[in-house]
Amino acid sequence: MLTVVALTLLLLLVSAQPLGDGTVVIVQVAGRIDYGAWLTVSRAIGEVKARKAQALIVVVDTYGGYLDAADRIVRELGSCQCRVIAWVPPGGKAVSAGTLVALGSQKLYVAAGSVVGACKPIPEDEKVVEYVKARLRSLVGDRGEEIVEELNKMVTENKAFSAEEAVALGLAERADSLEEVLRREVLSGARIVEVNRDLIAEVAAIILDPGVAMLMLITGILLILLEVKAAGFQGWGVVGGVLIALALYALNIVGPNLLALSLLALGIVLIIAELKKPGIQVFGIAGILLLTVATVLEYFRTPYLNPLEYVPPVAAFTAFIAGFLLLTISKALEAARLERPTLEKKLVGKTGVAKTDIGPSTPGVVYVEGEDWTAYSDEKIEKGCKVVVKAVRGITLIVGRVDEERGDKA
């Protein structure tokens, strides 16, 4: 009996001691909630797995950002195989999309002067509002009707809470320093590994930004048009296709679906092929159909989205490509129907000047219609005399002398 009691006391003493041989990963989520922040959190979770860390602490200090990026971060935090703790530092804020990140942890600590809340979506779409309300409820779990009511006010009324109010409401606990967070989580002696936003995250944040995506989309279209106008293959169409693919991914029109991306790339190649050799061909139609199929595939992969909201921009983009394609084809057919003048019709009857002596068996050079031509004549024509074109044989002219005294053509 004494042995059991001694072992129990020993276990209690060990459990009460700080964990000095563990690892804690700390990731900073500051600034805008964007795809760079998502990649940073993803990298931090990679460190957790690699080091078998005991806890992940997310330091949140943000005014918010994109809902999709916040959702991705929440999913990453939910997949973490260790304790996930969020902390809002003194004077910091976890507002708008930042609130989702903060509440996506298993436990939230707030410091003096910090703020949590104000989650009203912009623009205020009813479907998005209801989605954010449900997302917040799923993150806090079953904590009573009072909390649910206040969460709804965060979304519908943009209500925010001070640190004291968040603690009183039961959303968070108080900790005014990171050391206090570690102490309260029994992690004071743990080895700290910090993960901060790096260059790759910054580049991703720029490329995947919706505003930049629109610029890439426009630039990609212009580069494809440049490829069409350029003589020979210049590579601008390929660059334009890549920019369009990145833009459509950033705008969530297509995602990392190999099939959809393959169809998208093939569709762009077929459209370029149609524009490089316009006419009645199937390349352009097939390219537009492939772009449409790729878009539809992505919509089916994200069922919570309402495709009707995206029909106008997608239809406008498709109509632009189709319209330009049809215009190019019609112009090409119109040009093909026009009768091109032959050299004979272009040159016979035109006058010029002999640049060398010309004879029946001695070819010479004449200057006619702004160009030098090889010429023969049935009579002897001296250099400098005016000549008139009588006939065209291949690319050789038959000329005669112009009677300058009478102004007639011989």
Wavefront OBJ file of the C-alpha trace (Angstrom):
o trace
v 0.000 0.000 0.000
v 2.814 2.399 0.886
v 4.509 1.548 -2.410
v 1.389 2.466 -4.380
v 1.052 5.771 -2.523
v 4.729 6.584 -3.116
v 4.463 5.858 -6.820
v 1.329 7.997 -7.071
v 3.040 10.938 -5.340
v 6.058 10.527 -7.630
v 3.877 10.631 -10.736
v 2.104 13.748 -9.464
v 5.424 15.465 -8.835
v 6.698 14.588 -12.303
v 3.515 15.789 -13.986
v 3.671 19.060 -12.059
v 7.226 19.797 -13.269
v 7.766 21.901 -16.373
v 8.465 19.881 -19.480
v 12.060 20.691 -20.223
v 12.678 18.124 -22.937
v 9.703 18.952 -25.187
v 9.373 21.244 -28.204
v 6.904 24.052 -28.808
v 6.441 25.588 -32.266
v 5.409 29.244 -32.293
v 4.034 30.758 -35.495
v 3.293 34.435 -36.054
v 0.042 35.271 -37.861
v 0.335 39.026 -38.213
v -0.747 41.443 -40.913
v -3.332 40.363 -43.445
v -4.903 36.909 -43.438
v -3.996 35.802 -46.943
v -2.480 32.828 -48.695
v 0.939 33.788 -47.396
v -0.390 33.420 -43.840
v -1.872 30.049 -44.773
v 1.459 28.814 -46.149
v 3.225 30.049 -42.995
v 0.851 28.117 -40.727
v 1.175 25.075 -42.972
v 4.956 25.260 -42.655
v 4.642 25.541 -38.871
v 2.522 22.393 -38.761
v 5.190 20.706 -40.849
v 7.689 21.639 -38.131
v 5.339 20.174 -35.531
v 5.270 16.856 -37.358
v 9.004 16.809 -38.057
v 9.990 17.618 -34.458
v 7.066 15.778 -32.808
v 6.307 18.969 -30.933
v 4.004 18.960 -27.916
v 2.223 22.183 -28.777
v 1.683 24.773 -31.496
v 1.189 28.357 -30.339
v -0.363 30.726 -32.877
v 0.336 34.379 -32.096
v -2.540 36.286 -33.724
v -2.319 40.029 -34.375
v -4.342 40.918 -37.463
v -7.185 43.070 -38.727
v -8.336 40.143 -40.888
v -8.230 39.362 -44.576
v -9.687 36.764 -46.913
v -12.279 34.256 -45.711
v -10.953 31.462 -47.908
v -7.434 31.898 -46.494
v -8.827 31.870 -42.936
v -10.757 28.675 -43.691
v -7.596 27.031 -44.961
v -5.723 28.012 -41.801
v -8.527 26.640 -39.625
v -8.386 23.342 -41.515
v -4.614 23.209 -41.035
v -4.979 23.828 -37.298
v -7.654 21.151 -37.064
v -5.294 18.609 -38.655
v -2.461 19.315 -36.200
v -1.549 16.293 -34.063
v -0.694 18.295 -30.945
v -2.188 20.948 -28.694
v -3.030 24.115 -30.612
v -3.046 27.313 -28.561
v -3.759 30.829 -29.820
v -2.599 33.986 -28.105
v -3.450 37.614 -28.836
v -0.549 39.748 -27.496
v -0.917 42.983 -25.462
v -2.635 45.630 -27.559
v -3.097 43.100 -30.355
v -6.197 42.192 -32.271
v -7.863 39.137 -33.739
v -10.664 40.694 -35.737
v -12.612 39.689 -38.837
v -10.909 36.629 -40.412
v -8.386 36.748 -37.562
v -11.162 35.762 -35.154
v -11.689 32.532 -37.082
v -7.987 31.754 -36.790
v -7.920 32.552 -33.063
v -11.003 30.478 -32.286
v -9.759 27.684 -34.554
v -7.324 26.720 -31.800
v -8.151 24.426 -28.909
v -7.586 27.217 -26.395
v -7.407 30.997 -26.752
v -5.466 33.372 -24.503
v -5.817 37.147 -24.679
v -3.568 39.835 -23.192
v -4.380 43.254 -21.771
v -5.613 45.748 -24.340
v -6.350 43.130 -26.996
v -9.541 42.888 -29.072
v -11.444 39.941 -30.539
v -14.433 39.988 -32.904
v -15.860 42.256 -35.644
v -16.417 39.486 -38.196
v -18.931 41.067 -40.573
v -18.102 39.944 -44.146
v -17.446 42.525 -46.850
v -19.409 42.588 -49.117
v -22.323 41.602 -46.880
v -23.731 38.646 -48.762
v -26.475 36.742 -46.894
v -25.052 33.334 -47.716
v -21.555 34.311 -46.574
v -22.934 35.880 -43.371
v -24.765 32.680 -42.462
v -21.676 30.640 -43.314
v -19.429 32.702 -41.012
v -21.968 32.465 -38.184
v -22.081 28.680 -38.529
v -18.296 28.493 -38.743
v -17.899 30.422 -35.475
v -20.433 28.202 -33.749
v -18.576 25.100 -34.902
v -15.290 26.470 -33.574
v -16.470 27.304 -30.053
v -18.563 24.164 -29.630
v -21.431 23.888 -27.166
v -20.787 26.681 -24.655
v -24.310 27.944 -24.115
v -26.861 30.165 -25.808
v -25.260 33.383 -24.546
v -22.051 32.756 -26.421
v -23.930 31.794 -29.598
v -25.904 35.042 -29.438
v -22.733 37.110 -29.039
v -21.060 35.237 -31.867
v -23.963 36.115 -34.140
v -23.564 39.767 -33.177
v -19.896 39.580 -34.190
v -21.064 38.769 -37.705
v -24.280 40.750 -38.095
v -23.407 43.831 -35.999
v -19.602 43.769 -36.227
v -19.423 43.507 -32.452
v -15.946 43.215 -30.890
v -14.854 42.295 -27.364
v -12.048 43.525 -25.182
v -9.800 41.031 -23.430
v -11.821 41.331 -20.229
v -15.123 40.859 -22.072
v -13.826 37.849 -24.009
v -12.696 36.213 -20.739
v -15.991 36.986 -18.999
v -17.905 35.548 -21.950
v -15.875 32.353 -21.828
v -14.255 32.743 -25.238
v -10.723 33.082 -23.892
v -8.447 33.031 -20.860
v -6.146 35.809 -19.702
v -2.371 35.699 -20.266
v -0.379 38.924 -20.606
v 2.832 37.379 -21.907
v 3.997 34.430 -23.927
v 5.894 33.169 -20.894
v 2.639 33.134 -18.949
v 0.985 31.108 -21.709
v 3.820 28.576 -21.584
v 3.659 28.423 -17.793
v -0.084 27.891 -17.679
v 0.201 25.154 -20.307
v 3.058 23.513 -18.338
v 5.516 24.190 -21.179
v 7.910 26.620 -19.516
v 11.007 24.506 -20.041
v 10.227 23.446 -23.595
v 12.519 24.182 -26.521
v 11.062 26.954 -28.694
v 11.006 26.802 -32.494
v 9.740 29.973 -34.178
v 8.216 30.056 -37.644
v 7.822 33.415 -39.366
v 6.554 34.513 -42.729
v 9.243 34.026 -45.388
v 9.838 35.146 -48.989
v 7.894 32.237 -50.486
v 4.848 33.174 -48.418
v 5.142 36.807 -49.512
v 5.356 35.833 -53.192
v 2.368 33.490 -52.824
v 0.391 36.248 -51.119
v 1.019 38.539 -54.091
v 0.354 35.997 -56.842
v -2.811 34.609 -55.229
v -4.240 38.004 -54.297
v -7.586 38.460 -56.123
v -6.695 41.999 -57.250
v -3.378 40.854 -58.681
v -5.169 37.875 -60.210
v -7.377 40.193 -62.270
v -4.284 42.009 -63.552
v -2.688 38.669 -64.455
v -5.862 37.661 -66.287
v -5.881 40.851 -68.370
v -2.126 40.658 -68.998
v -2.429 37.005 -70.043
v -5.104 37.851 -72.609
v -3.010 40.720 -74.001
v 0.057 38.462 -74.283
v -1.952 35.891 -76.233
v -3.085 38.659 -78.588
v 0.550 39.730 -78.955
v 1.514 36.160 -79.862
v -1.167 36.148 -82.540
v 0.137 39.377 -84.065
v 3.828 38.423 -83.850
v 5.512 36.749 -86.787
v 6.498 33.217 -85.843
v 6.441 31.661 -82.393
v 7.624 34.169 -79.770
v 6.497 32.451 -76.565
v 4.207 35.260 -75.418
v 1.166 33.016 -75.779
v 2.657 30.439 -73.419
v 3.418 33.110 -70.812
v -0.093 34.490 -71.256
v -1.595 31.034 -70.792
v 0.352 30.522 -67.567
v -0.791 33.904 -66.232
v -4.409 33.112 -67.069
v -4.141 29.713 -65.338
v -2.667 31.326 -62.205
v -5.340 34.018 -62.245
v -8.184 31.525 -62.526
v -6.688 29.494 -59.668
v -6.309 32.591 -57.481
v -9.918 33.568 -58.215
v -11.049 30.054 -57.188
v -12.413 29.414 -60.671
v -10.077 26.459 -61.004
v -8.106 24.704 -58.297
v -5.270 22.231 -57.944
v -7.261 19.610 -59.793
v -4.924 17.910 -62.254
v -7.729 17.109 -64.667
v -9.136 20.636 -64.601
v -5.715 22.234 -65.021
v -4.892 19.866 -67.882
v -8.137 20.727 -69.644
v -7.496 24.415 -69.043
v -3.970 24.256 -70.498
v -5.117 22.234 -73.515
v -7.995 24.636 -74.117
v -5.633 27.630 -74.161
v -3.250 25.822 -76.553
v -6.114 25.025 -78.938
v -7.325 28.620 -78.912
v -3.794 29.848 -79.696
v -3.614 27.318 -82.550
v -6.898 28.640 -83.940
v -5.710 32.238 -83.765
v -2.360 31.445 -85.392
v -4.089 29.804 -88.368
v -7.626 31.172 -88.488
v -10.314 29.672 -90.626
v -13.104 27.163 -90.337
v -11.396 24.824 -87.869
v -12.392 22.975 -84.689
v -9.467 24.184 -82.565
v -11.153 27.310 -81.253
v -14.482 25.660 -80.484
v -12.748 22.726 -78.788
v -10.594 25.112 -76.729
v -13.621 27.050 -75.463
v -15.427 23.797 -74.602
v -12.404 22.546 -72.636
v -12.198 25.803 -70.675
v -15.887 25.483 -69.838
v -15.546 21.842 -68.732
v -12.553 22.719 -66.517
v -14.577 25.458 -64.828
v -17.592 23.195 -64.264
v -15.373 20.508 -62.724
v -14.061 22.974 -60.168
v -17.560 24.123 -59.237
v -18.562 20.533 -58.481
v -15.525 20.220 -56.183
v -16.722 23.172 -54.038
v -20.426 22.493 -53.469
v -20.870 25.218 -50.830
v -20.431 27.827 -53.548
v -23.382 28.985 -55.587
v -22.321 28.713 -59.247
v -24.970 31.234 -60.270
v -22.970 33.974 -58.554
v -20.007 33.238 -60.803
v -21.882 32.791 -64.064
v -21.660 36.494 -65.114
v -17.847 36.852 -64.858
v -17.218 33.406 -66.352
v -19.716 34.078 -69.148
v -18.125 37.476 -69.815
v -14.656 35.949 -70.041
v -15.849 33.131 -72.294
v -17.800 35.575 -74.482
v -14.715 37.764 -74.874
v -12.556 34.851 -76.024
v -15.293 33.479 -78.283
v -16.032 36.924 -79.742
v -12.399 37.638 -80.471
v -12.020 34.199 -82.017
v -15.059 34.659 -84.281
v -13.903 38.149 -85.276
v -10.468 36.825 -86.224
v -11.980 33.989 -88.250
v -14.394 36.307 -90.076
v -11.586 38.745 -90.931
v -9.444 35.898 -92.212
v -12.261 34.581 -94.394
v -12.990 38.065 -95.706
v -9.334 38.541 -96.598
v -9.271 35.157 -98.285
v -12.254 36.102 -100.451
v -10.610 39.315 -101.662
v -8.926 38.955 -105.047
v -5.253 39.674 -104.731
v -3.877 41.679 -107.688
v -1.307 39.848 -109.792
v 2.006 41.404 -110.724
v 0.697 41.820 -114.259
v -2.305 43.848 -113.140
v -0.158 45.759 -110.689
v 2.679 46.693 -113.077
v 1.492 46.626 -116.721
v 1.143 50.204 -117.953
v 3.257 51.668 -115.165
v 6.200 53.854 -116.051
v 9.675 53.889 -114.631
v 13.323 54.595 -115.382
v 16.008 52.353 -116.884
v 18.907 52.081 -114.459
v 21.064 50.206 -117.000
v 21.108 49.639 -120.745
v 18.441 47.154 -121.859
v 18.104 45.150 -125.067
v 16.312 42.101 -126.527
v 19.055 39.751 -125.394
v 20.676 41.926 -122.787
v 18.768 42.095 -119.462
v 18.848 45.306 -117.536
v 17.380 46.871 -114.423
v 14.438 49.260 -114.296
v 12.956 51.138 -111.357
v 9.147 50.810 -111.312
v 6.659 51.367 -108.465
v 9.381 51.896 -105.884
v 11.313 48.690 -106.690
v 14.100 47.491 -108.961
v 13.108 44.854 -111.540
v 14.983 42.766 -114.091
v 13.752 43.799 -117.563
v 14.072 43.016 -121.266
v 13.035 45.141 -124.249
v 12.379 44.530 -127.949
v 14.418 47.642 -128.689
v 17.624 49.170 -127.448
v 16.985 51.342 -124.372
v 19.783 53.417 -122.890
v 20.368 54.005 -119.214
v 18.299 56.912 -117.859
v 15.473 56.638 -120.371
v 11.881 56.471 -119.271
v 10.223 53.098 -119.795
v 6.748 51.623 -119.630
v 5.901 48.058 -118.574
v 4.312 46.107 -121.435
v 4.184 42.623 -119.918
v 5.279 40.510 -116.956
v 6.883 37.103 -117.324
v 7.334 35.569 -113.880
v 9.223 38.272 -112.036
v 10.823 39.704 -115.168
v 9.389 42.761 -116.941
v 9.090 43.431 -120.656
v 9.399 47.195 -121.140
v 9.378 49.708 -123.962
v 10.660 53.208 -124.412
v 8.410 56.171 -123.566
v 8.256 58.847 -126.300
v 9.060 61.917 -124.164
v 8.415 64.420 -126.969
v 4.808 63.394 -127.411
v 4.310 62.087 -123.911
v 2.980 58.879 -125.386
v 3.883 55.361 -124.359
v 5.615 53.293 -126.941
l 1 2 3 4 5 6 7 8 9 10 11 12 13 14 15 16 17 18 19 20 21 22 23 24 25 26 27 28 29 30 31 32 33 34 35 36 37 38 39 40 41 42 43 44 45 46 47 48 49 50 51 52 53 54 55 56 57 58 59 60 61 62 63 64 65 66 67 68 69 70 71 72 73 74 75 76 77 78 79 80 81 82 83 84 85 86 87 88 89 90 91 92 93 94 95 96 97 98 99 100 101 102 103 104 105 106 107 108 109 110 111 112 113 114 115 116 117 118 119 120 121 122 123 124 125 126 127 128 129 130 131 132 133 134 135 136 137 138 139 140 141 142 143 144 145 146 147 148 149 150 151 152 153 154 155 156 157 158 159 160 161 162 163 164 165 166 167 168 169 170 171 172 173 174 175 176 177 178 179 180 181 182 183 184 185 186 187 188 189 190 191 192 193 194 195 196 197 198 199 200 201 202 203 204 205 206 207 208 209 210 211 212 213 214 215 216 217 218 219 220 221 222 223 224 225 226 227 228 229 230 231 232 233 234 235 236 237 238 239 240 241 242 243 244 245 246 247 248 249 250 251 252 253 254 255 256 257 258 259 260 261 262 263 264 265 266 267 268 269 270 271 272 273 274 275 276 277 278 279 280 281 282 283 284 285 286 287 288 289 290 291 292 293 294 295 296 297 298 299 300 301 302 303 304 305 306 307 308 309 310 311 312 313 314 315 316 317 318 319 320 321 322 323 324 325 326 327 328 329 330 331 332 333 334 335 336 337 338 339 340 341 342 343 344 345 346 347 348 349 350 351 352 353 354 355 356 357 358 359 360 361 362 363 364 365 366 367 368 369 370 371 372 373 374 375 376 377 378 379 380 381 382 383 384 385 386 387 388 389 390 391 392 393 394 395 396 397 398 399 400 401 402 403 404 405 406 407 408 409 410
